[in-house]
Amino acid sequence: MSLVSCIIPGEPSTITAQQKGVLVRGGRPMFFTKAKVKAAQDALTVQLRRHAPRQPIDYPVLFKIKFVFGRTKSRPFENVHGKRPDLDNLVKGVLDCLQPAGWLTDDALIDALAVMKCRSDEPRLEVEMREL
């Protein structure tokens, strides 16, 4: 049974949580979130918040995430997306937005995860949360 699901139309963001900035002060590296990464996460959080349950879920769940990118001119019939960005980096960006968007009390509650990326004429991000 689906608890919450949403489709966010448009090209999924390829800005990933892995794109950290680093400064060296006093010989020590200091890592920070770059402005473009923060902006992408904030935008996704706002979109996910529109579909959040009334109360954040506080028990283990399954998540299905599908990144559907637009087709390219050079391969207009291609359905697979075997290129960058890496799927694991894309997923991290979405999972980091779930708690601030009010879907979960803690993203550690995700016990199962099904993820894919592909191409279509209708680019979008699909997110579904189910009971285990």
N, C-alpha and C positions, 0 to 999 in steps of 0.2 A: 504494500500500500504506500502510495506516495504521500509524504507529509507536506512537502513544498516542492514546487518546480517552477522554473521560469526560462524564458527564451529572451535573450538580450540581442536584438537585431544589430547588424553591422559587423565590421571586421573585428575579431577579437584582438585585444591589445597584445603586442609582441614584446612589450616592456616587461621584463621579469624582475623578480625580487633579487636575483643574483647580481644585478647591476648596482653594486655598492660603490660609494666613493671612499677614498682614503686620504687622510692628511697625516703628516708626520710632525709631531710636536715633541720636542725634548727627546728625540730619538725613538719615540714610541708611536706606532701606528694607531690612528683613531678612525674607525669606520663609521660611515653615516649613510643614510638613505638619500639618494639624489632627488632633486626636485621633480624631475620628470617621472620617476618611479612613484613618488608620493602622490603626485597628481593623478597618475593612472590608477593607483590603488583607491584613492578617494573617490574617483569617478565610478569605479566598479562597486565600491561599498554603497554609494547612493543608489545605484541601479538595483543591487541585491536587496537593499533595505525595503524597496517598494513591494517585494514579494515575501518578506519575512513573516514567520508565523506570529501569532499574537504574543506568545511568550517564547523566549529562546528555548530550544530543546536541550534537555539535561540528561539524556540517556544515549547509549551507543546507537549509531546510525550507519547507513550505507549512503555514499555519494556517487552519483554518476555525473561526469562532466564531459561535454563534447565541444571541442573547439572546431568550428566549421569556418574555414578560410575561403575567400573568393578564388575562383579559377584564374589562371594567368593567361595572357594573350598567347604565349608560346606553347601552352598545353591546355587548350580550352576544354578538353574532354577528360582531363585527369581528375580522378576522385581521391587519390591518396595524397598525403602531404609529408613526404619523407625528407623534409629539410628543417633548418632552424626556424624558430627557436625550439629547443629541446622540450619535449612534453613534460618532463619532471619540473622544469623551471616555470613553465606556464601554470601548472597545477599549484605550485607553491603560492603564486600570486593570488589565485582565486581562494585557496584555503585560508590565507592570511586575512581575507576580507570578510569571512563568514561570521566571526565573532563580533566585530564592530558593526556589522550589518544586522545583527540581532537574530541570526539563524540558530546559533549554538551558544551555550554558556562557555564552552571550551572546545577548540578544534581537536583536542585529544580524544574527544568522543567519537571521532570518525574511525570505525573499526573495519570498514570495507570501502574500497575505492575502485571504481571502474572509469577509465579515462581513455579518450581517443581524440585524434585530430584528423581532419579530412578536408576535402575541397567540395564546393558546391557553388551554384549560381546565386544562392542566398546565404551570404556569410552571417554567422551568428555565434553566440555562446549559449549552450544549453546546460542548465544546472538542475539536478534533481536530488532531493534528500528523501530517503526511504527508511522505514523501520527495518531492523534486522530480523 
